[in-house]
C-alpha cells in the first residue's frame, strides 16, 4: 500500500510586493478620477445655484412691480434688474406720491433709479446677454436693454469657467414670464 505523505508548504500567509503595488496603483488611479469628477461637479452645482439665484432676483423684481408700492421706498413706476459681469443689482424707479402712474412712461430708459439691493455672483459666475430688465407697473410690461431692445424673449446667459457644459440660460418674455432655457 502506498502512503501519501503530506507535502510541506514553503508559502507564507500574506501578499506579495507585486500584489500590493497593483492594489495601491489601482487605488491611486480611482481616487484621482474621483477628485477630478468632484471638482467639475462642484462647478456644475455652482452654475445651477447661480442660475436659480438670478431667477429669484428677477422674480422679486417682477413681484415688486406688481405690488407698485414698497414700504419705506414709496410709490414705484416699476422695478428691474441690472447685470454687469458678476454683479446683479435690484433697482426701482420711484415716483412721487402725488404723481400718477402714467407719469412713469419713458422713465425706464433713464439711469436715475434707486438701488434696492446688490448681489455678487459666486464661483466666478457671470451673467451676460442683457444689461437691464425692467418690469413696469401697473400692468406687467417688460422691457430690456442691450443687445436688441425690441426682440423677445430676452436671454440671460449664466456661465462659470471650468464647467463641462459651461452655460445656463434664463428666458424672460415680454409678459414677464421667467423660465430656464437649455
GIVEN-V306201 format. One record per residue. N is the residue number from 0. RES is the residue in one small letter. NEAR is the number of other ideal C-beta (glycine too) atoms within 12 Angstrom. D_FIRST is the distance of its C-alpha to the first C-alpha in Angstrom with 1 decimal. Layout:
n=N res=RES near=NEAR d_first=D_FIRST
n=N res=RES near=NEAR d_first=D_FIRST
This chain:
n=0 res=x near=3 d_first=0.0
n=1 res=x near=4 d_first=3.7
n=2 res=x near=5 d_first=6.4
n=3 res=x near=6 d_first=9.7
n=4 res=x near=6 d_first=12.6
n=5 res=x near=6 d_first=15.9
n=6 res=x near=7 d_first=18.4
n=7 res=x near=6 d_first=21.7
n=8 res=x near=7 d_first=24.7
n=9 res=x near=6 d_first=27.8
n=10 res=x near=9 d_first=29.9
n=11 res=x near=7 d_first=32.6
n=12 res=x near=7 d_first=34.0
n=13 res=x near=8 d_first=37.4
n=14 res=x near=13 d_first=39.3
n=15 res=x near=12 d_first=39.9
n=16 res=x near=10 d_first=43.4
n=17 res=x near=10 d_first=43.6
n=18 res=x near=12 d_first=42.7
n=19 res=x near=13 d_first=45.4
n=20 res=x near=13 d_first=48.0
n=21 res=x near=14 d_first=47.4
n=22 res=x near=15 d_first=47.8
n=23 res=x near=15 d_first=51.0
n=24 res=x near=14 d_first=52.4
n=25 res=x near=14 d_first=52.0
n=26 res=x near=14 d_first=53.6
n=27 res=x near=14 d_first=56.5
n=28 res=x near=14 d_first=57.2
n=29 res=x near=14 d_first=57.2
n=30 res=x near=14 d_first=59.4
n=31 res=x near=14 d_first=61.8
n=32 res=x near=14 d_first=62.1
n=33 res=x near=14 d_first=62.8
n=34 res=x near=14 d_first=65.5
n=35 res=x near=16 d_first=67.3
n=36 res=x near=15 d_first=67.1
n=37 res=x near=14 d_first=68.4
n=38 res=x near=19 d_first=71.4
n=39 res=x near=21 d_first=72.4
n=40 res=x near=19 d_first=72.1
n=41 res=x near=20 d_first=74.2
n=42 res=x near=27 d_first=77.0
n=43 res=x near=26 d_first=76.6
n=44 res=x near=20 d_first=77.1
n=45 res=x near=29 d_first=80.1
n=46 res=x near=37 d_first=81.6
n=47 res=x near=25 d_first=81.3
n=48 res=x near=22 d_first=82.6
n=49 res=x near=35 d_first=85.7
n=50 res=x near=37 d_first=86.4
n=51 res=x near=21 d_first=86.4
n=52 res=x near=29 d_first=88.6
n=53 res=x near=44 d_first=91.2
n=54 res=x near=30 d_first=91.2
n=55 res=x near=21 d_first=91.9
n=56 res=x near=38 d_first=94.8
n=57 res=x near=42 d_first=96.2
n=58 res=x near=25 d_first=95.9
n=59 res=x near=29 d_first=97.7
n=60 res=x near=44 d_first=100.6
n=61 res=x near=31 d_first=100.8
n=62 res=x near=22 d_first=100.9
n=63 res=x near=36 d_first=103.5
n=64 res=x near=39 d_first=105.6
n=65 res=x near=23 d_first=105.6
n=66 res=x near=21 d_first=106.7
n=67 res=x near=27 d_first=109.6
n=68 res=x near=22 d_first=110.1
n=69 res=x near=27 d_first=108.0
n=70 res=x near=9 d_first=109.0
n=71 res=x near=11 d_first=110.3
n=72 res=x near=24 d_first=110.5
n=73 res=x near=19 d_first=113.2
n=74 res=x near=29 d_first=113.8
n=75 res=x near=40 d_first=111.7
n=76 res=x near=40 d_first=112.3
n=77 res=x near=45 d_first=108.6
n=78 res=x near=46 d_first=105.4
n=79 res=x near=45 d_first=103.2
n=80 res=x near=47 d_first=100.4
n=81 res=x near=35 d_first=100.6
n=82 res=x near=39 d_first=97.7
n=83 res=x near=20 d_first=97.6
n=84 res=x near=17 d_first=94.3
n=85 res=x near=25 d_first=92.1
n=86 res=x near=22 d_first=95.0
n=87 res=x near=40 d_first=96.1
n=88 res=x near=31 d_first=99.4
n=89 res=x near=38 d_first=100.7
n=90 res=x near=38 d_first=104.5
n=91 res=x near=38 d_first=107.3
n=92 res=x near=42 d_first=110.8
n=93 res=x near=29 d_first=113.1
n=94 res=x near=29 d_first=116.6
n=95 res=x near=15 d_first=119.3
n=96 res=x near=12 d_first=119.7
n=97 res=x near=8 d_first=123.1
n=98 res=x near=17 d_first=121.9
n=99 res=x near=15 d_first=120.8
n=100 res=x near=22 d_first=117.5
n=101 res=x near=14 d_first=119.2
n=102 res=x near=18 d_first=120.2
n=103 res=x near=32 d_first=116.6
n=104 res=x near=19 d_first=116.7
n=105 res=x near=15 d_first=115.9
n=106 res=x near=28 d_first=114.8
n=107 res=x near=32 d_first=111.1
n=108 res=x near=21 d_first=111.8
n=109 res=x near=19 d_first=113.3
n=110 res=x near=17 d_first=111.1
n=111 res=x near=15 d_first=112.9
n=112 res=x near=28 d_first=110.3
n=113 res=x near=26 d_first=109.0
n=114 res=x near=21 d_first=105.4
n=115 res=x near=27 d_first=103.7
n=116 res=x near=22 d_first=100.2
n=117 res=x near=17 d_first=98.3
n=118 res=x near=27 d_first=94.5
n=119 res=x near=20 d_first=92.3
n=120 res=x near=31 d_first=89.3
n=121 res=x near=21 d_first=86.1
n=122 res=x near=25 d_first=83.2
n=123 res=x near=20 d_first=85.8
n=124 res=x near=37 d_first=86.4
n=125 res=x near=29 d_first=89.7
n=126 res=x near=40 d_first=91.8
n=127 res=x near=26 d_first=93.7
n=128 res=x near=29 d_first=95.6
n=129 res=x near=35 d_first=98.5
n=130 res=x near=26 d_first=100.5
n=131 res=x near=36 d_first=102.1
n=132 res=x near=47 d_first=101.8
n=133 res=x near=42 d_first=104.6
n=134 res=x near=44 d_first=104.8
n=135 res=x near=35 d_first=108.4
n=136 res=x near=37 d_first=110.0
n=137 res=x near=20 d_first=111.2
n=138 res=x near=17 d_first=109.4
n=139 res=x near=26 d_first=106.1
n=140 res=x near=27 d_first=107.1
n=141 res=x near=35 d_first=104.6
n=142 res=x near=37 d_first=105.6
n=143 res=x near=37 d_first=103.6
n=144 res=x near=24 d_first=104.5
n=145 res=x near=21 d_first=103.0
n=146 res=x near=17 d_first=101.7
n=147 res=x near=14 d_first=103.6
n=148 res=x near=19 d_first=105.5
n=149 res=x near=11 d_first=106.3
n=150 res=x near=17 d_first=102.9
n=151 res=x near=20 d_first=100.6
n=152 res=x near=23 d_first=97.9
n=153 res=x near=40 d_first=97.6
n=154 res=x near=29 d_first=94.2
n=155 res=x near=40 d_first=93.0
n=156 res=x near=27 d_first=90.0
n=157 res=x near=43 d_first=87.8
n=158 res=x near=30 d_first=85.5
n=159 res=x near=32 d_first=83.0
n=160 res=x near=17 d_first=82.0
n=161 res=x near=19 d_first=78.3
n=162 res=x near=26 d_first=77.4
n=163 res=x near=16 d_first=75.5
n=164 res=x near=18 d_first=78.2
n=165 res=x near=21 d_first=81.0
n=166 res=x near=27 d_first=83.8
n=167 res=x near=36 d_first=84.6
n=168 res=x near=27 d_first=87.9
n=169 res=x near=40 d_first=90.4
n=170 res=x near=29 d_first=93.0
n=171 res=x near=38 d_first=96.4
n=172 res=x near=24 d_first=98.6
n=173 res=x near=23 d_first=102.4
n=174 res=x near=18 d_first=102.2
n=175 res=x near=34 d_first=100.2
n=176 res=x near=21 d_first=96.7
n=177 res=x near=33 d_first=94.0
n=178 res=x near=21 d_first=90.5
n=179 res=x near=22 d_first=87.4
n=180 res=x near=21 d_first=87.2
n=181 res=x near=15 d_first=84.1
